[in-house]
Amino acid sequence: MEIAEIKSLLSLAQVLDHYGLKPDKQGRLNCPFHEDKTPSFQVYWKTHTGFCFYE
């Protein structure tokens, strides 16, 4: 199975749920790629993407 096919079958919400990640009402959560004390990861539901603003 190719990545493009997997992406077409799963929504971003399904992937986040699978990993136990729950964004707040503004779509923010602690970044799963590094230690966070405050949320630095923004989920963009319309484009099914996310971005970490950690410096």
Backbone as a chain_set.jsonl record, in Angstrom:
{"seq": "MEIAEIKSLLSLAQVLDHYGLKPDKQGRLNCPFHEDKTPSFQVYWKTHTGFCFYE", "coords": {"N": [[0.85, -1.174, 0.0], [0.593, 2.188, -0.859], [1.692, 5.445, 0.337], [0.09, 7.602, -0.526], [-2.306, 6.289, -1.043], [-3.012, 5.377, 1.499], [-3.349, 7.854, 2.788], [-5.585, 8.734, 1.412], [-7.533, 7.067, 2.376], [-7.757, 7.439, 5.125], [-8.841, 9.81, 7.547], [-7.604, 12.878, 8.983], [-8.537, 13.181, 11.566], [-9.064, 10.513, 12.29], [-6.468, 9.438, 12.35], [-5.244, 10.996, 14.375], [-6.868, 10.227, 16.527], [-6.264, 7.497, 16.669], [-3.668, 7.573, 17.693], [-4.186, 8.623, 20.138], [-4.306, 11.386, 20.409], [-5.659, 14.487, 21.186], [-6.862, 17.311, 20.011], [-7.508, 20.692, 21.195], [-10.368, 22.982, 21.307], [-9.548, 24.963, 19.561], [-7.934, 23.616, 17.858], [-5.384, 22.976, 18.723], [-2.606, 21.191, 20.133], [-0.35, 19.407, 22.338], [2.795, 18.902, 20.925], [3.492, 15.862, 19.28], [6.069, 15.165, 18.668], [8.077, 16.183, 20.247], [8.969, 17.192, 23.634], [6.543, 19.062, 25.329], [5.325, 21.814, 27.218], [3.328, 23.546, 26.862], [0.77, 23.727, 24.356], [2.028, 23.418, 21.075], [1.524, 22.568, 18.596], [-0.411, 22.914, 15.777], [-3.467, 21.976, 14.381], [-4.861, 21.795, 11.206], [-7.882, 21.547, 10.05], [-9.264, 21.893, 7.612], [-7.39, 21.53, 5.565], [-6.327, 19.148, 6.249], [-3.862, 18.953, 7.612], [-1.004, 19.6, 9.737], [1.018, 21.665, 11.92], [3.996, 22.341, 13.665], [4.927, 24.821, 15.887], [7.181, 25.044, 17.403], [10.199, 26.386, 18.668]], "CA": [[0.0, 0.0, 0.0], [1.365, 3.431, -0.981], [1.319, 6.507, 1.266], [-1.031, 8.352, -1.099], [-3.512, 5.484, -0.867], [-3.33, 5.416, 2.928], [-3.866, 9.189, 3.069], [-6.923, 8.88, 0.844], [-8.463, 6.216, 3.116], [-7.868, 7.859, 6.522], [-8.939, 11.246, 7.808], [-6.682, 13.352, 10.003], [-9.166, 12.889, 12.855], [-8.864, 9.094, 12.569], [-5.062, 9.234, 12.69], [-5.029, 11.577, 15.698], [-7.565, 9.376, 17.486], [-5.498, 6.249, 16.777], [-2.515, 7.827, 18.553], [-4.642, 9.192, 21.401], [-4.066, 12.829, 20.404], [-6.941, 15.187, 21.196], [-6.721, 18.768, 19.925], [-8.524, 21.489, 21.886], [-11.369, 23.575, 20.407], [-8.854, 25.773, 18.558], [-7.13, 22.726, 17.031], [-4.007, 22.919, 19.223], [-2.265, 20.109, 21.045], [1.079, 19.27, 22.568], [3.417, 18.261, 19.77], [3.873, 14.476, 19.55], [7.438, 14.936, 18.234], [9.007, 16.681, 21.264], [8.333, 17.501, 24.913], [5.85, 20.351, 25.363], [4.578, 22.194, 28.414], [2.143, 24.204, 26.309], [0.549, 23.268, 22.981], [2.757, 24.1, 20.009], [1.143, 21.93, 17.342], [-1.714, 23.38, 15.289], [-4.121, 21.111, 13.401], [-5.672, 22.519, 10.227], [-8.86, 20.562, 9.619], [-9.679, 22.073, 6.208], [-6.364, 20.992, 4.658], [-5.888, 17.879, 6.817], [-2.44, 19.062, 7.894], [-0.646, 20.155, 11.028], [2.303, 22.342, 11.922], [4.535, 22.611, 14.994], [5.536, 26.134, 15.962], [8.262, 24.977, 18.387], [11.466, 27.008, 18.231]], "C": [[0.9, 1.244, 0.0], [0.843, 4.484, -0.003], [0.112, 7.29, 0.75], [-2.351, 7.599, -0.907], [-3.961, 5.493, 0.599], [-3.947, 6.762, 3.284], [-5.28, 9.375, 2.528], [-7.971, 8.08, 1.63], [-8.711, 6.687, 4.549], [-7.999, 9.368, 6.632], [-7.909, 11.609, 8.878], [-7.234, 13.046, 11.392], [-8.969, 11.421, 13.247], [-7.428, 8.812, 13.003], [-4.768, 9.781, 14.087], [-5.663, 10.708, 16.777], [-6.799, 8.077, 17.721], [-4.318, 6.409, 17.731], [-2.896, 8.485, 19.879], [-4.393, 10.685, 21.526], [-5.401, 13.552, 20.26], [-6.71, 16.7, 21.171], [-7.815, 19.475, 20.719], [-9.468, 22.12, 20.854], [-10.746, 24.429, 19.313], [-7.942, 24.927, 17.666], [-5.679, 22.628, 17.475], [-3.829, 21.706, 20.128], [-0.765, 20.111, 21.293], [1.666, 18.454, 21.427], [3.844, 16.837, 20.115], [5.345, 14.191, 19.23], [8.491, 15.465, 19.203], [8.238, 16.982, 22.538], [7.767, 18.914, 24.882], [5.249, 20.582, 26.735], [3.296, 22.91, 28.02], [1.981, 23.752, 24.86], [1.318, 24.097, 21.955], [2.394, 23.547, 18.635], [-0.269, 22.362, 16.973], [-2.224, 22.421, 14.221], [-4.99, 21.988, 12.509], [-6.634, 21.518, 9.586], [-9.213, 20.682, 8.138], [-8.685, 21.47, 5.228], [-5.834, 19.64, 5.12], [-4.378, 17.857, 7.036], [-2.25, 19.587, 9.312], [0.725, 20.778, 10.951], [2.714, 22.604, 13.354], [5.274, 23.941, 14.963], [6.671, 26.196, 16.979], [9.534, 25.611, 17.833], [12.631, 26.245, 18.756]], "O": [[1.854, 1.328, 0.774], [-0.307, 4.421, 0.432], [-0.795, 7.604, 1.522], [-3.387, 8.208, -0.64], [-5.152, 5.604, 0.891], [-4.949, 6.819, 3.997], [-6.083, 10.095, 3.122], [-9.162, 8.381, 1.556], [-9.75, 6.377, 5.131], [-7.348, 10.114, 5.899], [-7.407, 10.738, 9.589], [-6.477, 12.689, 12.295], [-8.732, 11.123, 14.417], [-7.202, 8.028, 13.925], [-4.119, 9.112, 14.892], [-5.06, 10.48, 17.826], [-6.7, 7.612, 18.857], [-4.001, 5.493, 18.49], [-2.02, 8.863, 20.656], [-4.281, 11.199, 22.639], [-6.175, 13.277, 19.343], [-6.398, 17.298, 22.201], [-8.908, 18.939, 20.9], [-9.373, 21.822, 19.663], [-11.342, 24.605, 18.251], [-7.248, 25.471, 16.806], [-4.823, 22.235, 16.684], [-4.763, 21.257, 20.793], [-0.004, 20.736, 20.555], [1.1, 17.441, 21.017], [4.492, 16.622, 21.139], [5.824, 13.088, 19.493], [9.682, 15.222, 19.005], [7.008, 17.024, 22.534], [8.441, 19.851, 24.455], [4.723, 19.655, 27.351], [2.305, 22.884, 28.749], [2.972, 23.425, 24.206], [1.263, 25.327, 21.969], [2.911, 24.017, 17.622], [-1.205, 22.198, 17.756], [-1.508, 22.091, 13.275], [-5.758, 22.818, 12.995], [-6.257, 20.748, 8.702], [-9.44, 19.669, 7.477], [-9.077, 20.956, 4.181], [-4.983, 19.049, 4.455], [-3.701, 16.886, 6.698], [-3.207, 19.964, 9.989], [1.508, 20.477, 10.05], [1.901, 23.035, 14.172], [6.14, 24.161, 14.116], [7.081, 27.286, 17.379], [9.895, 25.398, 16.676], [13.777, 26.613, 18.497]]}, "num_chains": 1, "name": "protein.A"}
